[in-house]
Amino acid sequence: MSIPQNIYKQILGKYDKKRQQAAIDLENRKSEVYLALPRIKEIDAFLFNLGLRISKAIIDDPASSAKLLLEIQKETQILENEKKQLLKDHGYHKDHFNIKYSCKKCNDTGFIDNKRCACFEQELVQAAYTGSNIKEILEQENFDNFDFKYYSDEKYPNQKLNPQENIKRIYQISHDFAHDFDKQFVNLLFYGTPGTGKTYLCNCIAKDLLDKGISVLYLTAFELFELFADDKFNKNKEDAEERTSYIDSVFKVDLLIIDDLGTEWLTTLSSAELFNCINTRYLNRKSTVISTNLTIENLQKAYSDRIFSRLLGNYKPLEFYGRDIRQIKKRTRQ
């Protein structure tokens, strides 16, 4: 999963705090018991000093250290048993003096044998949700809630499929795209009239991938170009690291969704940035989903030949058509 460096550091910092808090909780539990049962405090102090005795004995008389070590082990066992019995007699659990981590698998390090623990992966999922910009929307707009009833089953002018047949086809392609995301490299281009489900299906894909721990960054075209412009012209050093990290995500995030392409103010600079973005992601085999209200003909008119070539050559074009669902829902609510 591709996660911005600053977010990754924040998660690692969170684990540091977990371990620190676990240690503090242990000391608090010890203090409570020591106050109630001074004998246990004496035992712990004695056990601590035994370790020092072992070290000193090995240095002073190596030949006799094995015998002394055996005696100390027996003494330690007697004291440990006394301690356990005291805790039990006074209603404390036998593990009361063990440090308690929130994750017993990785002991709140986030890693097991240098591999990310399941708890760390879950933290990344939550970070991905937050970074996707659409956390609340995805609670409503997902594959489970997609409703085909808003699409007509009547023949549509100049189309082989009626709107309902067409959207079912696109829905299945989108569902397969999300389901097989790790197995194949595909880019999607959603185009067609406003209000026909392009953004909704973008959100469906995002929800499905985020739930699987795959990072998604969702930006409108306007937000994307504003981000590039801010990075180029904003000289404020205070937020430079965060800005750089965000730009880095645009190129490295597992899935980038660019919504409403064609609504941005297009300049020579923004055109060059768009080409760099989609071309770099393609070369690095990072999938992108783009939605636009423009027709294929208008896309060709709006963007340079090399951008248009990338969009038509490297993306699977899917045309949306039918009635404006937003208007239908609006009239229904009225």
Order of alpha helices (4+ residues) and beta strands (2+ residues): alpha-alpha-alpha-beta-beta-alpha-alpha-beta-alpha-beta-alpha-alpha-beta-alpha-beta-alpha-alpha-beta-alpha
